Amino acid sequence: MLTLQQKIDQAIVNVPDFPTAGIQYKDITPLFLNPTLSQEIIDAFVAQAQGKVDVVCGIESRGFLYGVQIAHQLNVPFVLIRKAGKLPPPTLAVSYDLEYGSATIELNKNYIPKGARVMIHDDILATGGTAAAAAELITLCEAQVVQFSFIATLGFLNGKEKLTPITSNIISLTTF
């Protein structure tokens, strides 16, 4: 019988040279073709968050796919963290550097209660820049990031090191 990690590893597809030469893109789309596996993934995140989080935030766009389902199973609100200009005001914004440029993400500041314990969910942890920027947004709302959750981590990019000062509660179901 395969472990959850082995099932995820078998389902995720490596796409060489996408979106640019030299990149090994991790396509999580096949996970959604298997409802049983998807439910196992959601259950794994829920088990580690039950009673510990008041809000789940998902990072655009692939963090929405499981993030909203995790929030629903936990019976807590789900809040979108989106690229700049995609949410109506009032928003808070944080800019950060990427390997190939910079980006800005936003959230509606009215949706995160002061003092809330927040899980930030995304599909892949790479360099940690996007997740750290999301955590900065949560801090601006006077709330606390108590957990990060990812389907997979690209360990060779050391993104976890950027997030550990925020919280050591970093859940990843597999590592590449």
N, C-alpha and C positions, 0 to 999 in steps of 0.2 A: 504494500500500500504506500502510495506516495505522500510525502509531507506537503503542506500548503506551499512551502517555499519551492519544492520541486515542481509542483503543478504550475506555479507562476512562472518559474524559469523555463518550463517547456512551452508555455503559451506565448510569452513575450517574443516578438520577432525582431531580430537585428536587421536594420536596413543600412547597408554600407553607403557612405558618401551622400548622406541626406541629413540636413538640407544643403550641406556643402561638402566638398571633397575632404576626406579624412575623418569625418564625423561618423560614429556608429550610432544611429538613431535607434532608440528602444521604443518599438511600437506596442503600446498596451491594448490596442483595439481588439486583438483576439481574446482578451480576458472577457469582453462583453458578449462573446459568442457562446459562452458557457455560463448559463444562469446559476448552476450549482456552485461553480468556482467563484463567481462574483459574490454570491451569498456568503461563502466561506471567508472571502476577503473582508467583506463588511463585518461579519461576525468577529473576526480577529481584531479589527480596530475597535469595535464596540466593547469587547471584553476588556480591553486595556484602557478604556476611557470611562466606563460606567461609574457614575458617581464622582468623577474627577473634573468634568467640564460642564460649563453652563452654556457655551456657545461653540459651534463648529464654524470655522471660516474656511472656504475653499478658494484656492487661487486659480484664476482664469487660465485656461479653460478646462483643462483636464482634471483639475482639483475639484471641479463641480460634480463630476460624474459619480464618484463614490461619496464625496463629502456630504451632499444633500441626503443621501441614503443613510449615512452614519448618523447625521443629526436627527433624522426621523426616528431611527431605532433607539436613539438615546432620549428622544422626546425633548430635544433642545432646539433653539433657533439655528438656522443656517444663514450665514452672511456671506455675500459675494465680495471677493477682492478682485477688482477688475483693472484692466489697462486704462490709462488716463483717457478721460472723455467719454466713457461708456456708461457712467452712472449719473443720475440727476443729483443736483445739490441737495443738502450740504454735504460735501465730501472733504476728506483729508487725503493728501497725496504725499508719497515718498518716492524720490528718484534714487536709482542705484545703478551701478556699473555691471555690465555683462562681459563675457569673454569677447564679444564682438560689437560692443557699443554701450548704450545706456537705455534705461527704460524707466517708466513711472507707473506706479500702481496706486489705486484709490479704493476707499470704502466710504460708505455713508456713515458719518460719525454718529448718527442717531440710533444706529442699530446695535451698538456694542455698549451694554450698560457698564457704568463705572464699577470697578471691582470684579467684573466677570472673569471667570476662569475659562480661557479660550484654547481650543485645539485648532491649529492651522494644518490643513490637509492639502497635499498636492500629490501628483502622480510620481514624479521622480525628484530625488534630491541629487543635484549636480554640485555646483560650486557653493550653494547655500545663499546666494545673493538675493534671490526673489523671496525666499522664506524669511530671511533676516529683515528685508524691507517690510514684509507683511507684519512681522513682529513689532517693528517700529510703529506701524499704524495702530496696532493694538495698544501699545504703550501710550501713544498720543490720545487714545480714548480713555486713559486711566484704568485700563484693564490689564490682565496678566496672562501671558502665554504660558500655559502649564504643560502643553504637549504639542509636538509636531508629529504628523503621521504621513508616511510615504509608502507607495507600493514597492518601490525599489530605490536603492542608493547606488550611485556611481562612485564607489569607494575611492578610486584613484584621483578624484577631483577634490577630496577632503572637505566637502561641504559641511559635514557634521561638526568639524572644528569651529566653523563660523557660528553654529547654532548652540553649541554646548554652553557658552556663557549665558544664553537666554534661559535655557532649561536643559537638563540632562535627559529629560523624558522625550526621547526621539525614537519613534517606532518606524521600522522599515521591515517589510516582509521578506525582502531579498536584497542581495548586494551583488553588483557586477564590478 
